[in-house]
């Protein structure tokens, strides 16, 4: 099966597409730019979603759902917001079809034009803040901590499965607060929740930072982000959390009576991650043989493959496999026993390797006689014979070791690819020959930021939250700078 996968060295982009398709995560759809998430891929997303949902609820948030359609006039109320999303919007103009009298099939009924066009949500700030206006009157109604799991549409022209599609799944949190300090604290808290999830469940190290003014979310006062590094040296934004100030509250006249009995506009945040995280998972960890999935969110953590001849051996192996499975399931471990006679063991080995199942147990008749089983881990391909008496405990510890080892490997790669540059020539050479994050001085102007982007296709990924202040000169203009920022080419 691995022969069907293009190698990373040959064509990284095609390698990624091969893994998503042949690993059973997604497929192309009849709608240009949209994808079908297959059951295995959706199981992975469900594990990510369920973990995040618990983390949100543990921090006091609740779920709700808001309409898919947004009146066009709502987007007009916040100038920066409409400017940021206008080119990506899908617009509903009519509400009925009819048969073409000339036999041309179904056509739009010109008599069914909407009085006001509806936007298919690219994000939900406007429809939500229009609703919050009726929910918030007093400081007693605050904070309002709401999240929704939904689909959104951003009409992308150049799409890639999971990474950039016209329609994608995500969550979007929208909160309201009595003070700016509370809203900023919420923004930072959710950034930390995202970082915790990506590092401890996805085994992917991230850098926490803030975006430049040019890269901020449309309508935000500040955008905080987590940035990850893929195996090809390109960065990927893994999550964002926005301090919206009072911009949307003022646009939709959301006021509250504060403790001093005065009317004031509320302070807002929004934050989100999407199915793009699945793409990040594939690109950060996998190899030329297939997917490598972190145990904590893998749809299937352990697979048991029997090797037998005849029904008698099959029955004996099956009985022992049932005991192992019972022990693993009692620990909450997701395990499958694959005794399907339609495929040979070698085919199964390749299939589960392709799908990135973290641990495989092979159990044969001779193994039973010797009271052992072969245990193989997907990340390092290491194999060991383990006593059947202690195999459940061993597997539990092995899954944790695989999880940590995957994080350590990704972190080592990331750390090796954060490189300082002190001149323009060095900056360009690093981008072309090494990639990764380039730590360099920038003069703080949008003009220089745009010029660097035009010359190199590299953007400022973030200003790290733990940035050290140091005197320097901008790599492009030579003007004074007080800190380094992280540049990279990115998805």
C-alpha positions in Angstrom: 0.0 0.0 0.0 2.8 2.4 0.8 3.9 2.1 -2.9 0.7 4.0 -3.7 1.8 7.0 -1.6 4.0 9.6 -3.1 7.0 10.2 -0.9 7.5 13.4 1.0 10.8 14.1 -0.7 9.3 13.7 -4.2 6.2 15.8 -3.8 5.1 16.9 -0.3 1.7 18.3 -1.5 0.8 15.1 -3.3 2.0 13.0 -0.4 -0.5 14.9 1.8 -3.3 14.3 -0.6 -2.5 10.6 -0.9 -2.6 10.1 2.8 -5.9 11.9 3.3 -7.5 9.9 0.5 -5.9 6.5 1.0 -6.0 6.8 4.8 -9.7 7.0 4.6 -10.1 10.5 6.1 -11.9 12.3 3.3 -12.8 12.3 -0.4 -13.6 14.9 -3.0 -17.2 15.9 -3.5 -19.3 16.9 -6.5 -19.3 20.4 -5.2 -16.1 22.3 -6.2 -14.0 23.1 -3.2 -16.0 21.0 -0.7 -15.1 17.7 0.7 -16.7 14.5 2.0 -15.4 13.6 5.5 -15.4 9.8 5.6 -16.3 7.8 8.7 -12.7 7.3 9.8 -11.9 11.0 9.3 -15.1 12.0 11.1 -14.3 9.6 14.0 -11.0 11.5 14.4 -12.8 14.8 14.3 -15.3 13.6 16.8 -12.6 12.7 19.3 -11.1 16.1 18.8 -14.4 17.8 19.1 -15.5 15.8 22.2 -12.2 16.6 24.0 -12.4 20.3 23.2 -16.1 20.4 24.1 -15.3 19.1 27.6 -12.5 21.6 28.0 -14.8 24.4 27.0 -17.5 23.3 29.5 -14.8 22.9 32.2 -14.1 26.6 31.8 -17.7 27.6 32.2 -18.9 27.7 28.6 -22.2 26.3 27.2 -23.3 25.4 23.7 -26.0 27.0 21.6 -26.8 27.1 17.9 -27.4 30.1 15.6 -28.8 30.4 12.1 -26.8 29.4 9.0 -28.0 32.5 7.1 -27.2 36.1 8.0 -29.1 39.1 6.5 -26.8 41.1 4.3 -27.5 44.3 6.2 -25.9 42.7 9.4 -22.5 42.4 7.7 -22.7 46.1 6.8 -22.8 47.2 10.4 -19.2 46.6 11.2 -17.0 48.1 8.5 -13.8 46.2 9.1 -15.7 42.9 9.4 -17.5 43.2 6.0 -14.2 44.4 4.4 -12.5 41.2 5.7 -15.1 38.7 4.5 -16.8 40.4 1.5 -14.8 38.5 -1.1 -15.4 35.1 0.5 -19.2 35.2 1.0 -21.7 32.9 -0.6 -25.0 34.8 -1.2 -28.6 33.5 -1.3 -30.7 35.6 -3.7 -33.8 33.4 -4.4 -35.9 30.9 -2.5 -37.6 28.8 -5.2 -36.9 26.8 -8.4 -39.2 25.9 -11.2 -39.1 23.7 -14.3 -37.8 25.4 -17.4 -40.7 25.7 -19.8 -38.2 25.2 -22.7 -37.2 21.9 -21.3 -33.9 23.0 -19.8 -34.4 21.3 -16.5 -34.7 23.2 -13.2 -34.1 27.0 -13.2 -34.3 29.8 -10.6 -37.8 31.3 -10.4 -37.3 35.0 -11.1 -40.4 35.7 -9.1 -38.9 34.3 -6.0 -36.2 36.9 -5.4 -35.6 37.6 -1.7 -36.3 41.1 -0.5 -32.9 41.1 1.3 -30.1 38.7 0.3 -28.9 36.2 2.9 -25.2 35.5 3.5 -24.2 31.8 4.2 -22.2 32.4 7.4 -18.5 32.8 7.0 -18.4 33.4 10.8 -21.2 34.3 13.1 -20.3 37.5 15.0 -23.0 39.6 13.4 -26.0 37.2 13.8 -24.9 36.4 17.4 -24.4 40.0 18.5 -27.8 41.0 17.0 -29.2 38.2 19.3 -27.2 39.2 22.3 -28.8 42.6 22.2 -32.0 41.0 23.5 -30.2 38.8 26.1 -28.1 41.4 27.9 -29.5 44.3 29.9 -27.6 44.3 33.2 -24.2 43.3 34.6 -26.1 40.4 36.2 -26.4 38.9 32.7 -22.6 38.9 32.3 -20.4 37.2 31.5 -22.2 35.4 28.6 -20.0 32.4 27.7 -21.4 30.6 24.6 -19.9 28.3 22.0 -21.4 26.7 18.9 -20.3 23.7 16.8 -21.2 24.5 13.2 -20.3 24.6 9.6 -19.3 27.8 7.8 -18.7 28.7 4.2 -15.8 30.8 2.8 -15.7 30.8 -0.9 -12.1 29.7 -1.5 -10.8 29.4 -5.0 -7.7 27.3 -4.3 -8.7 24.5 -1.9 -7.0 21.5 -0.3 -8.7 18.8 1.7 -9.0 19.8 5.4 -6.6 22.7 5.1 -8.7 25.1 3.0 -12.1 24.2 1.8 -15.2 26.3 0.8 -17.2 24.7 3.6 -15.6 23.4 6.8 -16.6 22.3 10.3 -15.5 24.3 13.3 -16.5 25.7 16.7 -16.8 29.4 17.4 -17.0 30.8 20.9 -18.6 34.2 21.4 -18.5 35.8 24.8 -19.6 39.1 26.4 -18.1 40.8 29.4 -18.5 43.8 31.7 -14.9 45.0 31.4 -12.1 45.0 28.9 -9.9 43.2 31.5 -12.3 40.3 31.8 -12.6 40.0 28.0 -8.8 40.0 27.5 -8.5 37.4 30.3 -11.1 35.3 28.4 -9.2 35.7 25.1 -5.9 34.5 26.7 -7.6 31.7 28.6 -9.1 30.2 25.4 -5.7 30.5 23.6 -4.2 28.5 26.4 -7.1 25.9 26.1 -6.2 25.5 22.4 -2.5 25.2 23.1 -3.2 22.6 25.8 -5.3 20.6 23.4 -3.0 20.7 20.4 0.1 19.9 22.5 -1.3 17.3 24.9 -3.8 15.6 22.6 -2.5 16.2 19.1 1.2 15.9 20.3 2.0 19.0 18.3 4.0 21.8 19.9 2.8 25.4 19.2 4.0 28.9 19.7 1.6 31.3 21.3 1.6 34.8 20.1 -0.4 37.8 18.8 -0.9 38.8 15.2 0.2 42.0 13.6 -2.4 44.6 12.8 -2.4 43.5 9.2 -3.1 39.9 10.1 -5.8 40.5 12.8 -9.2 39.0 12.5 -11.6 41.5 10.7 -13.1 43.6 13.4 -10.8 42.6 16.3 -8.7 44.8 18.5 -6.2 41.9 19.0 -5.9 38.4 17.6 -4.0 35.8 19.6 -2.9 32.7 17.8 -1.1 29.3 18.1 1.3 28.5 15.3 2.6 25.0 14.5 5.3 23.8 12.1 4.7 21.1 9.5 7.3 18.6 8.2 8.0 20.6 5.1 9.0 23.7 7.1 5.8 25.6 6.5 3.8 27.1 9.4 0.1 26.5 10.0 -2.2 28.6 12.2 -3.8 26.0 14.5 -6.2 28.3 16.4 -7.1 31.9 17.0 -8.7 33.8 19.9 -9.8 37.4 19.3 -10.3 40.3 21.7 -13.1 42.3 19.9 -13.2 45.2 22.2 -16.6 47.0 22.0 -16.7 47.0 18.2 -19.5 44.6 17.7 -21.4 45.8 20.8 -21.4 49.3 19.3 -22.3 48.1 15.9 -25.4 46.2 17.2 -26.1 48.5 20.2 -25.5 45.9 22.9 -25.5 47.9 26.1 -25.8 46.9 29.8 -26.4 48.7 33.1 -23.2 48.4 35.1 -22.8 48.3 38.8 -22.5 52.1 38.9 -26.0 52.2 37.3 -24.6 53.5 34.0 -25.2 52.3 30.5 -22.1 50.9 28.8 -21.3 48.7 25.8 -20.2 45.2 26.6 -16.8 43.8 25.8 -16.5 40.9 23.5 -14.3 37.9 22.4 -14.5 35.2 19.7 -12.3 32.2 19.2 -12.3 29.1 17.0 -10.6 26.0 15.7 -11.7 24.0 12.7 -11.3 20.7 10.8 -8.0 22.3 9.6 -6.6 20.6 12.7 -7.0 17.2 11.0 -4.8 18.5 8.2 -2.2 19.7 10.7 -2.2 16.3 12.3 -1.5 14.5 9.0 1.3 16.9 8.0 3.1 17.1 11.3 3.4 13.4 12.2 2.9 11.0 9.2 5.4 9.2 7.1 5.7 7.7 3.7 3.9 4.5 4.8 0.8 6.3 5.9 -0.8 8.2 8.8 0.7 8.3 12.3 -2.0 9.3 14.8 -1.5 10.3 18.5 -3.1 7.6 20.7 -5.3 10.1 22.7 -7.4 11.1 19.7 -6.9 8.1 17.3 -10.2 6.6 16.3 -8.7 3.2 17.0 -5.9 2.9 19.4 -5.1 -0.9 19.3 -5.8 -3.5 16.7 -5.4 -7.3 17.3 -4.6 -9.3 14.2 -4.9 -13.1 14.5 -2.8 -15.6 12.5 -4.3 -19.1 12.3 -5.0 -22.2 10.3 -8.4 -23.8 10.6 -11.3 -23.2 12.9 -9.8 -24.7 16.0 -6.8 -22.3 16.0 -9.1 -19.4 15.2 -11.4 -20.3 18.2 -8.5 -20.5 20.6 -6.9 -17.3 19.5 -10.3 -15.6 19.5 -11.0 -16.6 23.1 -7.6 -15.2 24.2 -8.1 -12.0 22.1 -11.5 -11.5 23.9 -9.7 -11.6 27.2 -7.2 -9.0 26.1 -9.9 -6.8 24.6 -12.0 -6.9 27.8 -9.0 -5.8 29.8 -8.2 -2.9 27.4 -11.8 -1.8 27.1 -12.0 -1.7 30.9 -9.3 1.0 30.8 -11.2 2.9 28.1 -8.8 1.9 25.3 -10.4 1.7 21.8 -9.5 -1.7 20.5 -10.6 -3.9 17.5 -10.2 -7.6 16.9 -9.9 -8.1 13.1 -10.7 -11.8 12.3 -12.0 -11.0 8.9 -11.2 -14.0 6.7 -11.5 -12.0 3.4 -8.0 -10.4 3.9 -4.7 -12.0 4.7 -2.7 -10.8 7.8 -0.1 -9.0 5.6 -2.8 -6.9 4.0 -4.2 -6.1 7.4 -0.8 -5.0 8.6 -0.4 -2.6 5.7 -4.0 -1.3 6.1 -3.6 -0.4 9.8 -0.2 1.0 9.2 -1.8 3.3 6.5 -4.5 4.3 8.9 -2.0 5.2 11.6 -3.3 2.9 14.3 -0.9 3.5 17.2 -0.4 -0.2 18.4 -0.9 -3.5 16.6 -1.0 -6.9 18.5 -0.3 -10.0 16.4 -1.5 -13.2 18.0 -0.8 -16.6 16.4 -1.1 -20.3 17.4 2.6 -20.5 18.3 2.3 -17.3 20.3 -0.4 -18.9 22.4 1.8 -21.9 23.1 4.6 -19.6 24.3 2.1 -17.3 26.2 3.3 -14.2 24.2 2.1 -11.8 21.5 4.0 -9.5 19.2 3.3 -5.8 19.9 4.2 -3.3 17.2 4.1 0.5 17.6 3.2 2.6 14.6 5.4 5.6 15.3 8.8 3.9 15.6 7.9 0.5 14.0 9.5 -1.1 17.0 8.3 -4.7 17.7 8.4 -6.7 21.0 7.2 -10.0 22.2 5.2 -9.4 25.4 3.9 -11.9 27.9 0.1 -12.3 27.7 -0.2 -12.0 31.5 1.1 -8.4 31.5 0.0 -7.3 28.1 -2.9 -5.1 29.1 -0.7 -3.0 31.5 2.1 -2.9 28.9 -0.3 -1.6 26.2 -1.6 1.1 28.5 1.9 2.4 29.3 2.9 2.0 25.6 0.2 4.3 24.4 1.3 7.0 26.8 4.9 6.5 25.6 3.9 6.7 22.0 1.9 10.0 22.7 4.9 11.5 24.4 7.4 10.3 21.8 5.4 11.9 19.0 5.3 15.2 20.8 9.1 15.1 21.6 9.9 14.3 17.9 7.7 17.1 16.6 9.1 19.5 19.2 12.7 18.6 18.3 12.0 19.3 14.7 10.2 22.6 15.5 13.0 23.8 17.8 15.7 23.0 15.2 13.7 25.1 12.7 13.5 28.3 14.7 16.5 30.3 13.3 17.6 33.9 13.8 18.3 36.0 10.7 20.2 39.3 11.0 20.4 40.4 7.3 18.2 40.3 4.3 20.5 37.8 2.4 20.5 35.5 5.4 16.7 35.8 5.7 16.1 34.8 2.1 18.6 32.0 2.2 17.0 30.5 5.3 13.6 30.6 3.8 14.7 28.9 0.6 17.1 26.3 2.0 15.9 25.5 5.6 12.4 26.8 6.1 10.7 26.9 9.4 10.3 29.9 11.6 12.8 32.8 11.0 13.2 35.0 14.0 14.0 38.5 12.7 13.6 42.2 13.4 10.9 44.2 11.7 10.3 47.9 11.8 6.7 47.6 12.8 5.1 49.1 9.7 2.4 47.4 7.5 4.3 48.7 4.4 7.4 46.7 5.3 5.4 43.7 6.3 3.6 43.7 2.9 6.9 44.3 1.0 8.5 41.2 2.7 5.5 39.2 1.8 5.6 40.2 -1.8 9.3 39.5 -2.1 9.4 36.1 -0.3 5.8 34.9 0.2 6.7 34.8 4.0 4.4 36.4 6.5 4.7 37.4 10.1 3.2 34.4 11.8 3.1 36.0 15.2 4.8 38.2 17.8 5.5 35.5 20.5 3.9 36.2 23.9 7.2 35.5 25.6 9.1 37.8 23.3 12.3 39.3 24.7 12.9 43.0 24.0 16.1 43.7 22.2 17.5 46.5 20.1 18.0 45.7 16.4 17.5 46.7 12.9 14.7 45.7 10.5 16.0 43.1 8.0 14.5 44.9 5.1 14.6 48.6 5.8 17.4 48.8 8.5 15.1 51.0 10.6 15.2 50.5 14.5 13.3 47.6 16.0 12.8 46.6 19.6 12.0 42.9 19.2 12.2 40.0 16.8 9.0 38.5 15.2 8.5 35.0 13.7 8.3 34.9 9.9 7.5 31.8 7.8 5.9 30.6 4.7 2.6 29.1 5.6 -0.5 27.2 4.7 
